[in-house]
Amino acid sequence: MEMRVYGEPYETAHGATIITVARVGGSRFGPRDVAAVPVGVFVVHGGEVTWRPAVDETRIALMAVSIGLASAVIAALAVLRRPPWPDLSRS
């Protein structure tokens, strides 16, 4: 079961009110292993509410490295299977 949890609102020195939002859910290891993941914040300033999502830059970087590694392996396998240079061993 997954739910959203809202943090205690606090006011900044510039007069904006910040409300944090996290996603809380149990894992497959039982109810004692509950994880909270930040989702973003609501910013209330001047009577206007904006949403700022939390970005996990580590996950984005890991995806980019994984995709680059996979494409390098696929390219290496393609070259080893059929090299791009002409076959000069035939007479």
HELIX and SHEET records of a PDB file:
HELIX    1   1 GLU A   57  ARG A   81  1                                  25    
SHEET    1   A 3 GLU A   2  TYR A   6  0                                        
SHEET    2   A 3 THR A  17  SER A  27 -1                                        
SHEET    3   A 3 TYR A  10  GLU A  11 -1                                        
SHEET    1   B 4 GLU A   2  TYR A   6  0                                        
SHEET    2   B 4 THR A  17  SER A  27 -1                                        
SHEET    3   B 4 GLY A  30  HIS A  45 -1                                        
SHEET    4   B 4 GLU A  48  PRO A  53 -1                                        
END                                                                             
